[in-house]
Amino acid sequence: MHWTCLIITCIQLTYCKVITVPSTPTGDLDWWQNSIIYEIFPLSFKDSDGDGSGDFKGIIQKLDYLVDIGVTTIWITPFFDSPLESGGYDITNYLEIQHIFGTIDDFEDLLNAAHSKNLKVIMDFVPNHTSNKHIWFEKSVNNETDYADYYIWKDAKNQAEVIKDNSTIPIVPNNWQRIYDDASAWIWHDTRKQFYFTQFVPNLPDLNFRNEKVHKEMKNILKYWLELGIDGVRIDALKHVYESENMKDEPIIDSNMAINYNNLNHIYTVDQDEIYDLIKEWRLLLDDFKQNNNTRIIMTESYSSNNVLFKYYTSGAEIPTNFNLLGDYHYTPKDYEREIENWITKMPVGATFNSVLQNHDKIRFPTSYGTELIDGMNALSLFLPGVSIVLYGGEIGMEDISDQINFARGLMQWDDTKNAGFTNSTHDPWVAVHPDYVTRNVQTESYNPKSYLKFFKSISKLRQTETFKRGGLAMDIFNDTVFVLNRFLPGHENYTLIINMDTDNTQVVRLSDQISNLNNSLAVVVGSGNSNFNPGNSISTTDWLALSPGATIVLTDSISTDETATESKHSSCSTQLYIQLKFVLFFLLFTEIFNLYY
């Protein structure tokens, strides 16, 4: 094994760091495996009827735009009947449409229109909780037999005293806390004279998944929407669906600090083992609707450890959403390299990588990284293997609005007319538009060759190449701040992404210093708006490259269009890496066999 380690070390010193090798062709990829999933918050996307709120018909109007920018799948956040007190995640009827968005016929029209354009549609599914205005909760409050245990109800610790004397303050069953406001997760209800449990806010009571009737309800709900033709579900807050039955206090992390959500070790309220069986149960249901190789996928939302999420894969989820790249602080290239490697190299065999760098719950790129890195962050999201999950408006560099709750859910900026072309209403839309819409909008950026939108489209098109579908990934870091990624596939063009993540200083690098055997001459595919690189420019890997703050470029090796010449070409770094890795794997196998017998 000494010689094996020596060979591997030599390769790592000579070449860029290989994270994954190209996959062996075994037929076509399933539709979701190389998809760009575009998250739409429907209230903010496009208003078709002038009521100030986005709707299904508005989405239909913009499907051609989504196809044009390379989107293959749309994920729509909740549109069910709801008082909209919690962004639509407060549901009062899972089988009815919130009238603001339209009717069930409008939704079917959206499905049909999307499918006619080869776009898939994923629906947000919210099993953990309902609105406290849901009829189930109202019946449960009244202790009606069929619904009494639909939610999690517990007596006060001093229940007898409370019942005897209404002025007695009920004592909560344990120290479990709500996530958002550092208060008890137990809410006393005067009608039922018990506490109900909520992990989020008081108007979102948690359902009791230990009740088989709740299981049956949820399966029937899923079945209804699958029969309508949805292509998959994104399961919201999955880690929270089960709680331990023992009701013990959760361990306090620091006894010198006050009890709050972040000071508890959540061993009883999240990531319970029953979740894996629930995924398996829903996987079987979705498989019943697989037609003409059209897999109905499960995408999950859980801010859980990799070990937990990897079990989601093996339980039947295609896309356990990877939030490790969605940092709450300014990530460095080393941070990204570590998180990408930790997932790709350790995920189960046969699993597909996925990445999300923006969503409706987190601040948008410009807030955390500045406008200089908008192109760079979009490039990183699209350049990585597997599934890229992007937030509406990210392609044009939309920024957070000054709304404490809906900061990332501002109106989609279509043009420079009033309200950014979101609505033709004479009254104000449901939320204010960002003032930068005058210059940062789809229409304006469509005519600017160096815009965020044009840059996004240039890279999204590359995802249709075999290199992006099946190619390997290698990474390297220059000057601690310049992140370099390489997508490679023998016999095909190879692509190199360079991002200067230093938004204050120009960085000067020479690729040949750390990555040998790249073609000497590389062509620019696209350069960010703040770079001095334009498509078609030629770059020598032995020359020094001056990268302005935040500058991002994508390069490719020059490759013959002659098929024979293409197949026989073996001079690129990536092809040689592939061959070397094959040799190492063979050598490892030979060594293990030798040790086994001798």
VENDAHU-V237067 format. One record per run of one state. SS is the DSSP state (H for helix, E for strand, L for the rest). FROM is the first residue (numbers start at 1). TO is the last residue. Records with the same first field share a line. If there is no record, write none. Layout:
SS = FROM-TO  FROM-TO
This chain:
L = 1-1  15-16  21-35  41-41  45-55  62-62  69-72  77-79  83-90  98-103  117-119  126-128  130-134  142-144  148-150  152-152  155-158  165-176  178-183  185-185  190-193  198-205  208-211  229-231  236-237  241-250  253-260  266-273  288-290  292-293  295-296  301-305  316-318  321-332  345-353  357-364  370-370  384-386  392-393  397-417  422-434  439-441  447-451  463-465  471-471  479-481  489-494  501-506  510-510  514-520  528-537  541-544  548-551  558-562  569-572  598-598
H = 2-14  42-44  56-61  63-68  104-116  135-141  145-147  159-164  212-228  238-240  261-263  274-287  306-315  333-344  365-369  371-383  394-396  418-421  435-438  442-446  452-462  466-470  511-513  563-568  573-597
E = 17-20  36-40  73-76  80-82  91-97  120-125  129-129  151-151  153-154  177-177  184-184  186-189  194-197  206-207  232-235  251-252  264-265  291-291  294-294  297-300  319-320  354-356  387-391  472-478  482-488  495-500  507-509  521-527  538-540  545-547  552-557
